[in-house]
Amino acid sequence: MTKVVSSFELSLRGRSRGQSLANWLYVELRSAILDGRLKAGAQLPASREFARLYRVSRGTVVNAFERLQDEGFLHSRVGVGTRVNTTVHLSQPARGENLEPPRYIRQAISSHPKPKPFVNWVAFDEIRPFRMRDPALAEFPAELWARIAARRRRTFLSWLQEGDDGYGYRPLREAIAHYAGSSRGVKCDADQIVVTSGVQQSLDLLARFLLKAGDRVWIEDPGYFGAAIAFARVGAKMVPVPVDKDGLVVASGLKSFAYARGAFVTPAHQYPLGMTMSLGRRMELLTWAHRTGAFIIEDDYDSEYRFEGLPVPALQAFDTHSSVIYVGTFTKLLFPQLRTGYVVLPRSAMEAFMSFKRGTDFHSCNMDQAVLCDFIVEGHFARHLRRMRDLYASRLDALMEYGRKYLTGLLEISETRAGLYTAAFLKNGMRSREAEAVAARHDLETRALDRFCLKCPDPQGLLLGFAAFDEKAIRAGAVRLATALDRSNFRVRS
């Protein structure tokens, strides 16, 4: 058990009339241990320091400590100090544990039920095949990142003097503008970029900025449920628009609700099915937005990892009427704990958006932004992307190979060659959720495709992540998945 040093002053209740100091201190310390405010293993200050903090005599403290030691609540040893005994078991419930929550909590719970895509979502603590949200963390140049961070921290005082206008660290925004412009064709400069904590914060801010209750917004079906959650929480009405091999079917959106307030799309690598929106569809979508005055939020998901063919420019690169708002992130490109994303807005929207954003926070610079900036500017980011692109292509090849070897007749893996995951379609008659559940029972983490559906029927498939796993792990995972999906095995187990 981790040892905790209780260096903070403990909040003690006032002494009752006629209660001795020794008894008061004993009762309060005992209550703090039973309530869990003093954790098992926590070290208490030395008796002299304790007496000084609470303005009592050292004898009073020693008396209380000795009583608690006699009862087994504390143990003391020369050179180690006095600690809460690790064998203490709480003999009474924490205060208020059995009380019904107050009305405001019950109202909040009823007003914000768990989003449908997360119902019965099995999340493993440890990474295992075929988790889709993690990159190859073992391949990240952690020592290099640490050296850059250490260099930045050596100049910490100068960093504290950096201005923070709420947009994010300006040198990072300049680096992002150069990167997005050169690699994705995005037309912008640093003054059009706002740094966020990731895609979900970007979508939350944009939803609240652009939409009001009752507004209609097109969304791919199946599509990214994070966007649907953000739009639903402002009371917007989703217009599910089907996708085909060319991406969002604009004609279907026009038929369903031609004058929607906006649209959300993932044109580079459709989430979750993986196709790339064709040039023709892009032009149709931009024409619709210009004609109706609608916005388009482009989530450039996984665009950096395309394993064959030429890179396709971002939708924003074709926009000539300020219709497109571009959203990007570094989380999956580098490591999940780097909560850094960005929004590229039309210049005419910047002042209003920043005025709105300041209702949430006034400052957005942090040290990680400076480290990331150096990582990009010094060329490490581009080298890392090139190396990861080759690695992920080989891991996708391994998944395809072992899929053909072990999963034929059970699961057909999509031919889409991009991203950190791939869609796979069931051939054994199972529904998506059924397959997800049996995979979880075999210690595999997959995602049912119907979690991403708004209105469309169950595509009967799973999402399989491959980026975080070497060939050996992919092979073992494919073997276990074959066992899980084999209905004859399933019937025997049943």
GULO-486340 format. One line per 10 residues: number of its first residue (from 1); their letters; for each residue x, y, z of N, C-alpha, C. Coordinates in steps of 0.2 Angstrom, whole numbers. Layout:
! residues N
NUM	A	X:Y:Z:X:Y:Z:X:Y:Z  ...
END
This chain:
! residues 494
1	MTKVVSSFEL	4:-6:0:0:0:0:4:6:0  3:11:-4:6:17:-4:6:21:2  12:23:5:12:27:11:10:34:9  6:37:14:4:44:13:6:48:19  9:54:17:11:58:23:6:63:24  3:63:30:-2:68:31:1:75:33  3:79:28:6:85:29:2:91:30  -5:90:28:-10:95:28:-13:95:35  -15:101:37:-18:102:43:-25:98:43  -27:94:48:-33:90:48:-38:95:51
11	SLRGRSRGQS	-44:95:47:-50:99:50:-53:95:56  -53:98:62:-56:95:68:-62:100:70  -67:96:72:-73:100:75:-71:103:82  -75:108:84:-74:112:90:-75:107:96  -72:109:101:-72:105:108:-79:106:111  -82:101:113:-89:102:117:-87:105:124  -92:108:127:-92:111:133:-90:106:138  -85:107:142:-83:102:148:-79:96:145  -78:96:139:-74:90:136:-66:92:137  -63:87:139:-55:88:140:-52:88:133
21	LANWLYVELR	-46:92:133:-42:92:127:-40:86:125  -38:81:129:-35:75:127:-41:70:124  -47:71:127:-53:67:125:-55:70:118  -55:76:118:-57:79:111:-53:77:106  -46:78:107:-41:76:102:-42:68:100  -43:64:105:-43:57:104:-49:56:99  -55:58:101:-61:57:98:-61:60:90  -58:66:89:-58:68:83:-53:64:78  -47:62:81:-43:58:77:-46:51:75  -49:48:80:-53:42:79:-58:43:74
31	SAILDGRLKA	-62:48:74:-67:49:69:-64:50:62  -59:54:62:-55:55:55:-53:48:52  -51:44:56:-48:37:54:-55:33:51  -60:33:55:-66:29:54:-69:32:48  -69:39:47:-73:42:41:-69:41:35  -62:39:35:-58:38:30:-55:45:28  -55:50:32:-51:56:30:-44:55:32  -42:51:37:-35:49:37:-35:42:35  -31:41:29:-31:34:26:-27:29:29  -28:23:28:-23:18:31:-16:19:28
41	GAQLPASREF	-11:19:33:-4:20:30:-2:28:31  -7:32:32:-5:39:32:-1:41:38  4:45:37:9:46:42:7:53:46  6:53:52:4:59:56:11:63:57  10:70:58:16:74:60:18:71:67  25:73:68:27:71:75:24:75:80  24:72:86:20:75:92:21:82:93  27:84:93:29:91:94:26:96:88  27:94:82:24:97:77:16:98:77  13:92:79:6:91:80:4:96:85
51	ARLYRVSRGT	7:96:91:5:101:96:6:108:94  11:110:90:12:117:88:6:119:83  4:114:78:-1:115:74:-8:117:77  -10:113:82:-16:113:85:-16:117:92  -10:120:94:-10:124:100:-12:120:106  -10:114:107:-11:110:113:-4:108:115  -4:106:121:3:103:124:5:97:121  11:96:121:14:89:118:11:83:122  10:84:129:8:79:133:1:77:131  -4:82:129:-10:80:126:-10:76:120
61	VVNAFERLQD	-6:78:115:-5:74:109:-3:67:110  3:66:115:5:60:116:0:55:119  -4:58:124:-10:55:127:-15:52:122  -17:56:117:-21:54:112:-18:49:107  -12:50:105:-9:45:101:-8:38:105  -6:38:111:-6:32:115:-12:28:115  -18:31:116:-24:28:117:-26:25:110  -25:29:105:-26:26:98:-22:20:96  -16:20:99:-11:14:98:-14:8:101  -16:9:108:-18:4:112:-24:1:108
71	EGFLHSRVGV	-28:4:105:-34:2:102:-33:-1:95  -27:0:92:-25:-3:86:-26:2:80  -28:8:81:-29:13:76:-22:16:73  -17:16:77:-11:19:75:-5:14:77  0:15:74:6:11:76:12:16:75  17:15:80:22:20:80:29:16:81  34:19:77:41:15:78:46:21:77  51:20:81:57:25:81:60:25:74  61:31:71:63:31:65:58:31:59  52:29:60:47:28:55:42:33:57
81	GTRVNTTVHL	40:34:63:35:39:65:28:36:66  23:40:67:17:37:69:12:37:62  9:31:61:5:30:55:-2:27:57  -7:28:53:-13:25:53:-12:17:52  -14:13:56:-13:6:55:-16:3:48  -12:0:45:-15:-3:38:-20:-8:39  -21:-11:45:-26:-16:46:-32:-14:49  -33:-7:49:-39:-4:52:-45:-5:46  -50:-7:48:-56:-8:44:-62:-3:47  -65:0:42:-70:5:44:-76:1:47
91	SQPARGENLE	-77:3:53:-83:-1:57:-89:3:56  -89:9:53:-95:13:52:-96:16:45  -101:16:42:-102:19:36:-100:27:36  -97:29:30:-95:36:29:-101:40:30  -100:46:33:-106:50:35:-110:51:28  -117:50:29:-121:52:23:-122:46:18  -118:41:19:-118:35:14:-124:33:12  -129:32:17:-135:29:16:-141:34:15  -139:40:15:-144:45:13:-146:46:6  -152:47:4:-154:49:-3:-151:55:-5
101	PPRYIRQAIS	-148:55:-11:-145:62:-13:-150:67:-13  -148:73:-12:-152:79:-12:-156:80:-19  -161:84:-19:-165:84:-25:-161:87:-31  -156:92:-30:-153:94:-36:-148:89:-39  -146:84:-35:-142:79:-38:-146:74:-42  -152:72:-39:-157:68:-43:-159:71:-49  -160:77:-49:-162:81:-55:-157:81:-61  -151:82:-58:-145:82:-63:-144:75:-66  -145:70:-62:-144:63:-64:-149:61:-69  -156:63:-68:-161:61:-73:-161:66:-79
111	SHPKPKPFVN	-158:72:-79:-157:76:-85:-151:74:-89  -147:70:-86:-141:68:-90:-139:61:-90  -144:57:-93:-143:49:-93:-137:48:-97  -134:42:-95:-128:39:-99:-130:39:-107  -126:42:-111:-127:42:-118:-128:35:-120  -132:34:-125:-134:27:-127:-128:23:-130  -123:26:-133:-117:22:-136:-113:19:-130  -114:22:-124:-109:19:-119:-113:14:-114  -119:13:-115:-123:8:-112:-120:1:-113  -118:-2:-107:-115:-9:-107:-108:-9:-111
121	WVAFDEIRPF	-105:-3:-111:-98:-2:-114:-93:-6:-109  -90:-11:-111:-85:-14:-107:-78:-11:-109  -76:-8:-103:-69:-5:-104:-64:-9:-99  -59:-11:-103:-54:-15:-99:-49:-10:-96  -46:-12:-90:-41:-7:-87:-34:-8:-91  -33:-14:-93:-26:-15:-97:-28:-15:-104  -23:-13:-108:-23:-13:-115:-23:-20:-118  -27:-22:-122:-27:-28:-125:-30:-28:-132  -29:-33:-136:-32:-33:-143:-39:-33:-143  -43:-29:-146:-41:-25:-152:-43:-18:-150
131	RMRDPALAEF	-40:-15:-145:-42:-8:-143:-40:-3:-148  -45:1:-150:-44:5:-156:-42:12:-154  -42:14:-148:-41:21:-147:-33:23:-145  -29:18:-145:-22:19:-143:-17:18:-149  -12:23:-149:-7:22:-154:-2:17:-151  4:17:-155:9:12:-152:14:16:-147  11:16:-141:15:20:-136:22:18:-135  23:12:-136:30:9:-134:35:12:-140  32:14:-145:37:17:-151:37:24:-150  34:28:-146:35:35:-145:42:37:-142
141	PAELWARIAA	45:42:-145:51:44:-142:51:48:-136  50:44:-131:48:47:-124:54:50:-121  60:47:-122:66:51:-119:68:57:-123  66:58:-129:67:64:-133:62:69:-130  56:67:-129:51:72:-127:53:74:-120  55:70:-116:57:71:-109:63:77:-109  68:76:-114:73:81:-114:71:88:-116  66:88:-121:63:94:-123:59:97:-117  55:93:-113:52:96:-108:56:98:-102  62:95:-101:67:97:-96:70:104:-98
151	RRRRTFLSWL	71:104:-104:74:111:-107:69:116:-106  63:115:-107:58:120:-106:57:122:-99  58:117:-94:57:118:-87:63:122:-84  69:122:-88:75:126:-85:74:133:-87  69:135:-91:68:142:-93:61:143:-91  59:140:-85:52:141:-83:50:148:-81  54:152:-78:52:159:-76:51:163:-83  54:162:-88:53:165:-94:46:163:-97  45:157:-96:38:154:-98:32:158:-95  33:159:-88:28:162:-84:27:169:-87
161	QEGDDGYGYR	31:172:-90:30:179:-93:27:179:-100  26:173:-103:22:173:-109:15:176:-108  13:179:-113:6:181:-114:2:176:-115  -5:176:-113:-10:171:-114:-16:175:-116  -18:175:-122:-24:178:-124:-30:173:-125  -29:167:-122:-35:162:-123:-35:158:-129  -31:160:-134:-31:156:-140:-26:150:-140  -22:150:-135:-17:145:-135:-10:148:-136  -5:144:-135:2:146:-135:4:148:-143  5:155:-144:6:157:-151:11:154:-155
171	PLREAIAHYA	17:152:-152:22:148:-157:19:142:-159  15:138:-154:12:132:-156:7:133:-162  3:138:-161:-2:140:-166:1:141:-173  7:144:-173:10:146:-179:13:139:-182  15:135:-178:18:128:-180:12:124:-183  6:124:-179:0:120:-182:-2:123:-189  -2:130:-190:-4:133:-196:1:130:-202  7:130:-200:12:128:-205:11:120:-207  10:116:-201:9:109:-202:2:108:-206  -3:111:-204:-10:109:-207:-10:112:-214
181	GSSRGVKCDA	-6:117:-215:-6:120:-222:-2:116:-227  4:113:-225:8:109:-229:6:102:-230  3:99:-224:2:92:-225:-6:91:-227  -10:96:-225:-17:94:-226:-20:100:-231  -16:105:-233:-19:110:-238:-24:115:-234  -24:115:-228:-28:119:-224:-26:126:-225  -30:131:-227:-29:138:-228:-30:142:-222  -25:144:-218:-26:147:-212:-19:150:-210  -20:155:-205:-14:157:-201:-15:156:-194  -10:158:-190:-10:157:-182:-16:160:-179
191	DQIVVTSGVQ	-18:166:-182:-24:170:-179:-31:167:-180  -31:161:-184:-37:158:-185:-38:151:-181  -33:150:-177:-32:144:-173:-33:145:-166  -37:140:-163:-38:140:-156:-36:134:-153  -32:133:-148:-30:127:-145:-35:125:-140  -37:118:-140:-41:115:-135:-38:109:-132  -42:106:-128:-40:100:-125:-41:94:-129  -43:94:-135:-45:89:-139:-51:89:-143  -53:84:-147:-58:85:-152:-65:86:-148  -66:82:-142:-72:83:-139:-73:90:-136
201	QSLDLLARFL	-68:93:-133:-69:100:-131:-71:104:-137  -67:103:-142:-68:107:-148:-76:107:-151  -78:101:-151:-85:100:-153:-90:102:-148  -89:102:-142:-93:105:-137:-94:112:-137  -88:116:-138:-88:123:-139:-91:125:-145  -90:121:-151:-93:123:-157:-101:122:-157  -103:116:-154:-110:115:-153:-114:121:-150  -111:123:-144:-114:128:-140:-114:135:-143  -108:136:-147:-107:142:-151:-112:143:-157  -113:137:-161:-116:137:-167:-124:136:-167
211	LKAGDRVWIE	-126:132:-162:-132:129:-162:-137:131:-156  -143:131:-157:-148:132:-152:-153:126:-152  -157:126:-147:-162:120:-146:-166:120:-152  -167:114:-155:-172:114:-161:-168:114:-168  -162:117:-168:-158:117:-174:-157:110:-177  -157:109:-184:-156:103:-187:-149:103:-189  -145:97:-188:-138:97:-191:-137:90:-194  -134:90:-200:-133:83:-203:-127:80:-199  -128:73:-199:-122:69:-196:-122:63:-199  -116:60:-201:-115:54:-204:-118:48:-200
221	DPGYFGAAIA	-121:44:-204:-125:38:-200:-123:31:-204  -118:27:-201:-115:28:-194:-110:33:-194  -109:36:-188:-104:42:-187:-102:42:-180  -98:48:-179:-95:49:-173:-100:51:-167  -101:46:-162:-106:48:-157:-104:53:-153  -97:55:-152:-95:61:-148:-98:67:-151  -99:68:-158:-102:74:-161:-109:74:-159  -113:68:-160:-120:67:-158:-121:69:-151  -117:67:-146:-118:69:-139:-117:76:-138  -112:80:-141:-111:87:-141:-117:91:-144
231	FARVGAKMVP	-120:89:-149:-126:92:-152:-132:91:-148  -133:85:-146:-139:83:-142:-139:87:-136  -133:89:-133:-133:92:-126:-135:100:-127  -135:102:-133:-138:109:-134:-145:109:-136  -148:103:-137:-155:102:-139:-156:102:-147  -150:102:-150:-151:101:-158:-154:95:-160  -157:94:-166:-160:88:-168:-155:85:-174  -153:79:-173:-149:76:-178:-153:74:-184  -150:75:-190:-153:73:-196:-148:67:-198  -149:61:-197:-145:55:-199:-144:55:-207
241	VPVDKDGLVV	-138:55:-209:-137:55:-217:-133:49:-218  -135:44:-222:-131:38:-224:-125:40:-227  -120:35:-227:-114:35:-231:-114:29:-235  -110:30:-241:-109:25:-245:-101:25:-247  -99:21:-252:-92:21:-253:-89:28:-255  -93:33:-256:-90:40:-258:-91:44:-252  -93:42:-246:-94:46:-240:-101:48:-239  -102:54:-236:-109:56:-235:-113:57:-241  -119:54:-241:-124:55:-247:-128:61:-246  -125:66:-250:-128:73:-249:-135:73:-252
251	ASGLKSFAYA	-136:70:-257:-143:69:-259:-148:67:-254  -146:62:-250:-151:60:-245:-152:65:-239  -146:69:-238:-147:74:-233:-152:80:-236  -151:81:-242:-156:86:-245:-163:84:-245  -164:78:-246:-171:75:-246:-174:75:-238  -169:74:-234:-172:73:-227:-173:80:-224  -168:85:-225:-169:91:-222:-164:96:-225  -166:99:-231:-162:103:-235:-159:109:-232  -162:112:-227:-160:118:-224:-158:117:-217  -154:112:-216:-151:111:-209:-146:117:-208
261	RGAFVTPAHQ	-145:118:-201:-141:123:-199:-133:122:-201  -131:115:-201:-125:113:-202:-124:106:-203  -118:104:-204:-116:97:-205:-109:95:-201  -109:89:-199:-103:86:-196:-101:80:-200  -94:81:-203:-92:75:-207:-84:73:-205  -83:67:-207:-76:65:-206:-73:63:-213  -72:67:-218:-71:66:-225:-64:62:-226  -59:63:-223:-53:60:-224:-53:52:-223  -56:50:-217:-56:43:-215:-63:43:-211  -68:41:-215:-75:41:-211:-75:37:-205
271	YPLGMTMSLG	-78:40:-200:-78:37:-193:-85:34:-193  -86:28:-192:-81:22:-191:-80:18:-197  -83:19:-203:-82:14:-208:-76:14:-212  -73:20:-212:-66:21:-215:-65:24:-222  -71:24:-226:-70:27:-233:-68:34:-233  -65:36:-239:-63:43:-240:-69:47:-244  -71:53:-242:-76:56:-246:-73:58:-253  -77:56:-258:-74:58:-265:-75:65:-267  -71:67:-272:-71:74:-273:-78:77:-275  -81:73:-279:-88:75:-281:-93:76:-275
281	RRMELLTWAH	-92:72:-270:-96:73:-264:-94:79:-260  -88:80:-260:-85:86:-257:-88:92:-260  -88:93:-267:-91:98:-270:-98:99:-269  -102:94:-269:-109:94:-267:-110:97:-261  -106:95:-256:-107:97:-249:-106:104:-248  -100:106:-251:-98:113:-251:-103:118:-254  -106:116:-260:-111:119:-264:-117:120:-259  -119:115:-256:-125:115:-252:-124:120:-246  -118:120:-243:-117:124:-237:-117:132:-239  -114:133:-245:-114:140:-248:-121:142:-250
291	RTGAFIIEDD	-124:138:-253:-131:140:-255:-136:141:-249  -135:138:-244:-140:138:-238:-137:142:-232  -130:144:-233:-127:148:-227:-126:143:-221  -125:137:-222:-124:132:-217:-116:131:-215  -115:129:-209:-108:127:-208:-107:120:-209  -100:118:-210:-98:112:-210:-92:111:-205  -93:106:-200:-88:105:-196:-84:99:-198  -78:100:-200:-74:94:-203:-69:91:-197  -70:85:-195:-66:82:-191:-61:78:-195  -55:80:-195:-50:77:-200:-47:71:-197
301	YDSEYRFEGL	-51:66:-195:-49:60:-191:-44:56:-195  -39:54:-192:-34:49:-194:-31:51:-201  -32:57:-203:-30:59:-210:-22:57:-211  -18:58:-206:-11:57:-207:-9:50:-209  -13:45:-207:-11:38:-208:-15:35:-214  -12:37:-220:-15:34:-226:-9:30:-229  -11:23:-230:-5:19:-232:-5:17:-239  -9:20:-243:-8:19:-250:-11:24:-254  -9:26:-260:-12:32:-264:-9:38:-261  -11:44:-265:-8:50:-263:-13:53:-257
311	PVPALQAFDT	-10:57:-253:-14:60:-247:-19:65:-251  -25:65:-248:-31:68:-250:-31:75:-246  -31:81:-249:-32:87:-245:-38:87:-241  -38:91:-236:-44:92:-231:-49:95:-235  -55:94:-233:-61:98:-236:-60:105:-236  -58:108:-230:-57:115:-229:-53:118:-235  -48:114:-238:-44:116:-243:-48:118:-250  -54:115:-250:-58:117:-256:-63:122:-255  -63:125:-249:-68:129:-247:-67:136:-249  -71:140:-252:-70:147:-254:-75:152:-251
321	HSSVIYVGTF	-79:149:-247:-84:154:-244:-85:153:-237  -79:152:-233:-79:151:-226:-84:147:-223  -86:141:-226:-91:137:-224:-88:132:-219  -82:130:-219:-79:124:-216:-75:127:-209  -77:123:-204:-73:124:-198:-69:117:-197  -63:118:-196:-58:112:-196:-56:110:-189  -57:104:-187:-55:102:-181:-49:96:-181  -44:97:-177:-39:92:-177:-36:91:-170  -32:86:-169:-30:84:-163:-23:80:-164  -19:80:-158:-13:77:-158:-13:71:-153
331	TKLLFPQLRT	-19:69:-151:-19:64:-146:-17:57:-149  -20:56:-154:-19:49:-157:-12:49:-161  -10:55:-163:-4:55:-167:2:54:-162  2:56:-156:7:56:-151:6:51:-145  2:53:-140:0:49:-135:-6:52:-131  -11:48:-129:-17:50:-127:-17:55:-121  -12:55:-117:-12:60:-111:-10:67:-113  -8:68:-119:-7:74:-122:-13:77:-124  -17:80:-120:-24:83:-122:-23:89:-125  -22:89:-132:-21:95:-136:-24:94:-143
341	GYVVLPRSAM	-29:98:-144:-32:98:-151:-32:105:-153  -36:107:-158:-36:114:-161:-42:114:-166  -45:120:-166:-50:122:-171:-47:128:-175  -49:127:-182:-47:132:-187:-54:135:-189  -55:141:-188:-61:145:-189:-60:150:-195  -65:151:-198:-65:157:-203:-63:163:-199  -59:168:-202:-57:174:-199:-63:178:-196  -68:178:-200:-74:182:-198:-77:180:-192  -76:173:-190:-79:171:-184:-75:171:-178  -69:173:-178:-64:172:-173:-66:177:-167
351	EAFMSFKRGT	-68:183:-168:-69:187:-162:-75:185:-158  -80:183:-162:-86:180:-158:-85:174:-155  -81:169:-158:-80:163:-155:-76:164:-148  -71:168:-149:-67:169:-143:-70:172:-137  -75:177:-139:-79:180:-134:-83:175:-130  -86:170:-134:-90:164:-132:-85:160:-127  -80:158:-130:-75:154:-126:-73:156:-119  -72:163:-119:-70:166:-113:-75:165:-107  -81:163:-109:-86:161:-104:-85:155:-101  -80:151:-104:-78:144:-101:-71:145:-97
361	DFHSCNMDQA	-66:148:-101:-60:149:-98:-57:155:-101  -52:159:-97:-49:165:-99:-42:163:-102  -39:157:-100:-32:156:-101:-32:148:-104  -28:147:-109:-27:141:-112:-20:138:-113  -15:143:-111:-8:140:-112:-6:136:-107  -2:131:-108:1:127:-103:8:124:-106  12:121:-101:19:119:-103:19:114:-108  14:110:-108:14:104:-114:13:107:-121  10:113:-121:9:116:-128:16:119:-130  20:121:-126:27:123:-127:31:118:-129
371	VLCDFIVEGH	31:112:-126:35:106:-127:33:103:-134  26:103:-135:24:101:-142:26:105:-147  26:112:-146:28:116:-151:36:115:-153  40:114:-148:47:112:-150:47:106:-154  43:101:-152:43:94:-155:42:95:-162  37:99:-164:35:100:-171:40:104:-175  42:110:-172:47:115:-175:54:111:-177  56:107:-172:63:104:-173:63:98:-177  57:96:-180:56:91:-185:55:84:-183  54:84:-176:53:77:-173:46:74:-175
381	FARHLRRMRD	42:79:-175:35:77:-176:34:73:-183  37:77:-188:36:74:-195:40:67:-196  46:67:-192:49:60:-192:45:55:-189  42:57:-183:38:52:-180:32:49:-184  29:54:-187:23:52:-192:26:47:-197  31:49:-200:34:44:-206:35:37:-203  38:37:-197:40:31:-195:34:27:-193  29:30:-189:23:27:-187:19:25:-193  19:29:-199:15:27:-205:17:20:-207  24:19:-207:27:12:-210:25:7:-205
391	LYASRLDALM	26:8:-198:24:3:-193:17:1:-193  12:6:-194:5:4:-194:3:1:-200  6:3:-206:5:-1:-212:6:-8:-211  12:-10:-208:14:-17:-207:10:-20:-202  7:-17:-197:3:-20:-192:-4:-21:-195  -6:-17:-200:-13:-18:-203:-12:-24:-208  -6:-25:-211:-5:-30:-216:-5:-37:-211  -3:-37:-205:-3:-43:-201:-10:-44:-199  -14:-39:-198:-21:-41:-196:-25:-44:-202  -23:-41:-208:-27:-43:-214:-25:-51:-215
401	EYGRKYLTGL	-18:-52:-214:-16:-59:-215:-19:-64:-211  -19:-62:-204:-21:-67:-199:-29:-67:-199  -32:-62:-202:-39:-62:-203:-41:-67:-208  -37:-67:-213:-39:-72:-219:-37:-79:-216  -32:-80:-212:-30:-86:-210:-35:-89:-205  -37:-85:-200:-41:-88:-194:-48:-86:-194  -50:-80:-198:-57:-78:-197:-61:-78:-203  -59:-81:-208:-63:-82:-214:-69:-86:-213  -75:-83:-215:-81:-86:-214:-84:-84:-207  -80:-80:-203:-83:-77:-197:-83:-70:-197
411	LEISETRAGL	-78:-67:-200:-77:-60:-200:-73:-58:-206  -76:-53:-210:-72:-50:-216:-69:-43:-214  -63:-42:-215:-60:-36:-213:-60:-31:-219  -62:-25:-218:-62:-20:-223:-55:-19:-227  -56:-18:-233:-49:-17:-237:-47:-9:-236  -50:-5:-232:-48:2:-231:-41:2:-228  -36:5:-231:-30:5:-229:-28:12:-226  -30:13:-220:-29:20:-217:-31:19:-209  -28:24:-206:-30:25:-199:-27:20:-194  -30:20:-188:-27:16:-182:-31:10:-181
421	YTAAFLKNGM	-37:9:-184:-42:4:-184:-45:2:-190  -48:-3:-191:-52:-5:-197:-59:-8:-195  -64:-7:-199:-70:-10:-198:-70:-18:-201  -73:-22:-198:-74:-29:-200:-81:-31:-199  -83:-35:-204:-90:-36:-205:-92:-44:-203  -97:-45:-199:-98:-52:-197:-101:-56:-202  -99:-62:-203:-101:-67:-208:-104:-73:-205  -105:-73:-198:-108:-79:-194:-115:-78:-192  -118:-72:-194:-125:-71:-192:-126:-67:-186  -120:-66:-182:-121:-62:-176:-123:-55:-177
431	RSREAEAVAA	-126:-52:-172:-127:-45:-172:-121:-42:-169  -120:-35:-170:-114:-32:-168:-113:-32:-160  -118:-31:-156:-117:-31:-149:-116:-38:-146  -119:-43:-150:-117:-50:-148:-110:-52:-149  -107:-50:-154:-100:-51:-156:-96:-47:-151  -97:-41:-149:-93:-37:-145:-93:-41:-138  -99:-43:-136:-100:-46:-129:-96:-53:-129  -96:-57:-134:-92:-63:-134:-85:-62:-134  -83:-57:-138:-76:-55:-138:-73:-53:-132  -77:-49:-128:-75:-47:-121:-74:-53:-117
441	RHDLETRALD	-79:-58:-117:-78:-64:-113:-71:-68:-115  -69:-66:-120:-62:-69:-122:-56:-64:-121  -58:-59:-117:-52:-55:-115:-50:-50:-121  -55:-49:-126:-53:-45:-132:-58:-38:-131  -55:-33:-133:-58:-26:-133:-60:-24:-140  -66:-25:-142:-68:-23:-149:-74:-18:-148  -76:-15:-153:-82:-10:-153:-87:-12:-158  -93:-13:-156:-99:-15:-160:-101:-9:-165  -101:-10:-171:-103:-5:-176:-109:-2:-175  -114:-5:-172:-121:-2:-171:-121:3:-165
451	RFCLKCPDPQ	-115:4:-161:-115:9:-157:-114:16:-160  -112:16:-166:-111:22:-170:-117:24:-175  -122:20:-174:-128:21:-178:-133:25:-175  -136:30:-179:-142:34:-177:-149:31:-179  -149:30:-185:-155:27:-188:-154:21:-193  -148:20:-195:-147:15:-200:-147:8:-196  -148:3:-200:-149:-4:-197:-142:-6:-195  -141:-11:-190:-135:-13:-188:-131:-16:-194  -125:-13:-194:-120:-15:-200:-117:-22:-199  -119:-25:-193:-116:-31:-191:-109:-32:-192
461	GLLLGFAAFD	-105:-28:-187:-98:-28:-188:-95:-26:-182  -88:-26:-182:-84:-24:-176:-79:-19:-178  -76:-15:-174:-70:-11:-175:-64:-14:-172  -59:-15:-176:-53:-18:-173:-47:-13:-173  -44:-12:-168:-38:-8:-168:-32:-12:-169  -27:-9:-172:-21:-13:-173:-15:-9:-172  -15:-3:-171:-9:1:-170:-5:0:-164  -8:-2:-159:-5:-3:-152:-2:-10:-152  -3:-14:-157:-1:-21:-156:4:-24:-161  9:-27:-158:14:-30:-163:11:-36:-166
471	EKAIRAGAVR	15:-39:-171:12:-45:-175:10:-51:-170  14:-52:-165:13:-58:-161:6:-57:-157  5:-51:-155:-1:-50:-151:-7:-50:-156  -6:-47:-162:-12:-47:-167:-13:-55:-169  -8:-59:-170:-10:-66:-171:-14:-69:-166  -11:-68:-160:-15:-71:-154:-22:-69:-153  -23:-62:-154:-29:-59:-154:-34:-62:-159  -31:-63:-165:-36:-66:-171:-38:-73:-169  -33:-77:-166:-35:-84:-164:-40:-84:-159  -40:-80:-154:-45:-79:-149:-52:-77:-151
481	LATALDRSNF	-51:-72:-156:-57:-69:-159:-61:-74:-163  -57:-78:-167:-60:-84:-170:-64:-89:-166  -61:-90:-160:-64:-95:-155:-70:-91:-153  -70:-85:-151:-76:-81:-149:-82:-81:-154  -80:-80:-160:-85:-79:-165:-88:-86:-168  -84:-91:-167:-87:-98:-169:-93:-100:-166  -99:-100:-169:-105:-102:-166:-105:-109:-163  -101:-113:-166:-102:-120:-164:-98:-120:-157  -93:-116:-156:-90:-116:-149:-95:-112:-144  -98:-107:-147:-103:-104:-143:-109:-108:-140
491	RVRS	-111:-112:-145:-117:-117:-143:-114:-122:-137  -108:-124:-138:-105:-129:-133:-105:-125:-126  -103:-119:-126:-102:-116:-120:-109:-114:-117  -114:-113:-121:-120:-111:-119:-123:-117:-115
END
